[in-house]
Amino acid sequence: MLDFSLVKEYIPFLLKASVLTVEISILSIILGLFLGIVIVVMKLSKFKPISLFASFYIWSLRGTPLLVQLFLVYFGLPQIGIELQPFTASVLALGINAGAYIAEILRGGILSIPKGQMEAAQSLGLSYPTIMRRIIFPQALRVSIPAIGNESITLLKDSSLASLVTVSELMMTSQRFAATNYAFIEFYITAALLYLIMTTILSFFLRKVEFKLSISEH
């Protein structure tokens, strides 16, 4: 028989763990956005070695499991003398992984901009970096917002993997209390509901951003 009354006294701890989950997700998406912008610029570079490096980054990160990447960062780096705290390692692994996906999202956004805009700007004597920064990239970012939003939601859910490197986020906290009270269904359902609440709030915020951008575009 299910007894959710067992969960009540642990709600403050689960909420605190949810805050940590949000912190990991926000920092990871910020890192992912930064890396995504850098990688897409490298990908579009006419200098072949830089373009090839960006292609390799995207190919390798998208083609391997996030869990393997997380373990490489947390358990692998100490082997070469680089030791990271579990929280830092989680943010780094999630951010590096997100960077590959965001780079491809942004590349698609950039390629969706009509080439005539680039040609018109060049005819006015504007340099390539200026054209990208002031004309092409702002439009590409606007087009890419929905896909970046989806990646952010995925990242929030994937943050549960941080529990495997001892980060006391929502999943690990739920698992610990579930094992202590032998109430696995109750605590896991509660954790699922908290994740659902967080992703719903994030989705609502992203829809607001999309709406404002669509208004400003018109």
C-alpha positions as CSV (number, residue, x, y, z in Angstrom):
1,M,0.0,0.0,0.0
2,L,1.4,3.4,-1.0
3,D,1.9,5.9,1.8
4,F,2.8,9.4,0.7
5,S,2.7,10.7,4.2
6,L,6.2,9.4,4.5
7,V,7.4,12.0,2.0
8,K,5.9,15.0,3.9
9,E,8.7,15.4,6.4
10,Y,11.3,15.2,3.7
11,I,9.8,17.8,1.4
12,P,12.1,20.7,2.6
13,F,15.1,18.5,1.7
14,L,13.7,17.6,-1.6
15,L,13.0,21.3,-2.4
16,K,16.5,22.2,-1.4
17,A,17.8,19.5,-3.7
18,S,15.6,20.8,-6.5
19,V,17.3,24.2,-6.1
20,L,20.7,22.5,-6.6
21,T,19.3,20.8,-9.7
22,V,18.2,24.2,-11.1
23,E,21.7,25.7,-10.3
24,I,23.4,22.9,-12.1
25,S,21.0,23.3,-15.1
26,I,21.4,27.1,-15.3
27,L,25.2,27.1,-15.1
28,S,25.4,24.2,-17.6
29,I,23.2,26.0,-20.2
30,I,25.2,29.2,-19.8
31,L,28.4,27.2,-20.4
32,G,26.7,25.4,-23.3
33,L,25.6,28.7,-24.9
34,F,29.1,30.1,-24.7
35,L,30.7,27.0,-26.1
36,G,28.0,26.7,-28.7
37,I,28.7,30.2,-30.0
38,V,32.4,29.6,-30.0
39,I,32.1,26.3,-31.8
40,V,29.7,27.5,-34.5
41,V,32.0,30.4,-35.3
42,M,34.9,27.9,-35.6
43,K,32.7,25.5,-37.6
44,L,32.0,28.3,-40.2
45,S,35.6,29.4,-40.3
46,K,37.4,29.2,-43.6
47,F,40.5,28.1,-41.8
48,K,40.4,24.3,-42.3
49,P,42.1,23.2,-39.0
50,I,39.7,25.3,-36.9
51,S,36.7,24.1,-38.8
52,L,37.8,20.5,-38.5
53,F,38.3,20.8,-34.8
54,A,34.8,22.2,-34.4
55,S,33.4,19.3,-36.5
56,F,35.2,16.8,-34.4
57,Y,33.9,18.4,-31.2
58,I,30.3,18.2,-32.4
59,W,30.7,14.7,-33.8
60,S,32.4,13.2,-30.7
61,L,30.1,14.9,-28.1
62,R,26.9,14.1,-30.0
63,G,28.0,10.5,-30.8
64,T,28.9,9.4,-27.2
65,P,26.6,9.0,-24.1
66,L,26.5,11.9,-21.7
67,L,27.1,9.5,-18.8
68,V,30.4,8.4,-20.4
69,Q,31.4,12.1,-20.7
70,L,30.5,12.8,-17.1
71,F,32.6,9.8,-15.9
72,L,35.5,10.9,-18.0
73,V,35.4,14.4,-16.5
74,Y,34.9,13.3,-12.9
75,F,36.8,10.0,-12.7
76,G,39.1,10.3,-15.7
77,L,40.7,13.8,-15.2
78,P,42.2,13.0,-11.8
79,Q,44.3,10.3,-13.6
80,I,46.1,13.2,-15.3
81,G,46.2,15.4,-12.3
82,I,43.0,17.4,-12.6
83,E,40.6,16.9,-9.8
84,L,37.2,18.6,-9.8
85,Q,34.5,18.8,-7.2
86,P,31.4,16.7,-8.1
87,F,29.3,19.9,-8.7
88,T,31.9,21.5,-10.9
89,A,32.5,18.2,-12.9
90,S,28.7,17.9,-13.5
91,V,28.4,21.4,-14.7
92,L,31.4,21.1,-17.0
93,A,30.3,17.8,-18.5
94,L,26.7,18.9,-19.0
95,G,27.8,22.3,-20.5
96,I,30.4,20.7,-22.8
97,N,27.8,18.3,-24.1
98,A,25.1,21.0,-24.5
99,G,27.7,23.1,-26.4
100,A,27.8,20.6,-29.2
101,Y,24.0,20.5,-29.7
102,I,23.7,24.3,-29.4
103,A,26.4,24.8,-31.9
104,E,24.5,22.7,-34.4
105,I,21.3,24.5,-33.6
106,L,22.9,27.9,-34.1
107,R,24.6,26.7,-37.4
108,G,21.1,25.8,-38.7
109,G,19.8,29.2,-37.6
110,I,22.7,31.0,-39.4
111,L,22.2,28.9,-42.6
112,S,18.5,29.8,-42.6
113,I,19.3,33.5,-43.1
114,P,19.0,34.5,-46.7
115,K,22.4,34.9,-48.4
116,G,21.3,38.1,-49.9
117,Q,21.6,39.8,-46.5
118,M,25.3,38.9,-46.3
119,E,25.9,40.1,-49.9
120,A,24.0,43.3,-49.3
121,A,26.0,44.0,-46.1
122,Q,29.3,43.3,-47.9
123,S,28.4,45.7,-50.7
124,L,28.1,48.4,-48.0
125,G,31.7,47.7,-47.0
126,L,31.0,46.0,-43.7
127,S,33.5,43.4,-42.5
128,Y,32.6,39.7,-42.0
129,P,32.8,39.9,-38.2
130,T,30.6,43.0,-38.1
131,I,28.1,41.4,-40.4
132,M,27.9,38.3,-38.3
133,R,27.7,40.1,-35.0
134,R,25.2,42.8,-36.0
135,I,23.1,41.3,-38.8
136,I,23.3,37.5,-39.1
137,F,23.8,36.2,-35.6
138,P,20.9,38.2,-33.9
139,Q,18.5,36.8,-36.5
140,A,19.9,33.3,-36.2
141,L,19.6,33.4,-32.4
142,R,16.0,34.4,-32.7
143,V,15.2,31.6,-35.0
144,S,17.1,29.1,-32.8
145,I,15.4,30.0,-29.5
146,P,12.8,27.2,-29.6
147,A,15.4,24.5,-30.2
148,I,17.7,26.0,-27.6
149,G,14.7,26.0,-25.2
150,N,14.2,22.3,-25.9
151,E,17.9,21.6,-25.3
152,S,17.6,23.5,-21.9
153,I,14.7,21.3,-20.9
154,T,16.6,18.2,-21.8
155,L,19.6,19.5,-19.9
156,L,17.5,20.0,-16.8
157,K,16.3,16.4,-16.9
158,D,19.8,15.1,-17.7
159,S,21.1,16.9,-14.6
160,S,19.8,13.8,-12.7
161,L,23.0,12.0,-13.9
162,A,24.9,14.2,-11.5
163,S,23.6,11.9,-8.8
164,L,26.0,9.3,-10.1
165,V,29.0,11.4,-9.1
166,T,27.7,12.0,-5.6
167,V,26.0,15.4,-6.2
168,S,23.1,15.7,-3.8
169,E,20.7,17.0,-6.3
170,L,17.0,16.0,-6.5
171,M,17.6,12.4,-7.8
172,M,20.2,11.4,-5.4
173,T,18.4,12.9,-2.4
174,S,15.2,11.1,-3.4
175,Q,17.1,7.9,-3.8
176,R,18.7,8.2,-0.4
177,F,15.4,8.9,1.3
178,A,13.6,6.1,-0.6
179,A,16.2,3.6,0.5
180,T,16.1,4.7,4.1
181,N,12.3,4.5,4.3
182,Y,11.7,1.6,1.9
183,A,9.3,3.8,0.0
184,F,10.8,3.8,-3.5
185,I,7.6,4.4,-5.4
186,E,6.5,7.4,-3.2
187,F,9.8,9.2,-3.4
188,Y,10.4,8.5,-7.1
189,I,6.9,9.7,-8.0
190,T,7.5,12.8,-5.8
191,A,10.8,13.4,-7.6
192,A,9.1,13.0,-11.0
193,L,6.5,15.5,-10.0
194,L,9.2,18.0,-9.0
195,Y,11.0,17.6,-12.3
196,L,7.7,18.0,-14.1
197,I,7.1,21.3,-12.2
198,M,10.5,22.6,-13.0
199,T,10.3,21.7,-16.7
200,T,6.8,23.2,-16.9
201,I,8.0,26.5,-15.4
202,L,11.0,26.5,-17.7
203,S,8.7,25.8,-20.7
204,F,6.4,28.7,-19.7
205,F,9.3,31.1,-19.4
206,L,10.7,30.0,-22.8
207,R,7.3,30.5,-24.5
208,K,7.2,34.0,-23.0
209,V,10.7,34.7,-24.5
210,E,9.6,33.3,-27.9
211,F,6.4,35.5,-27.8
212,K,8.3,38.7,-27.0
213,L,10.9,38.0,-29.8
214,S,8.1,37.3,-32.3
215,I,6.5,40.7,-31.4
216,S,9.8,42.5,-31.7
217,E,10.4,40.9,-35.1
218,H,7.1,42.1,-36.4
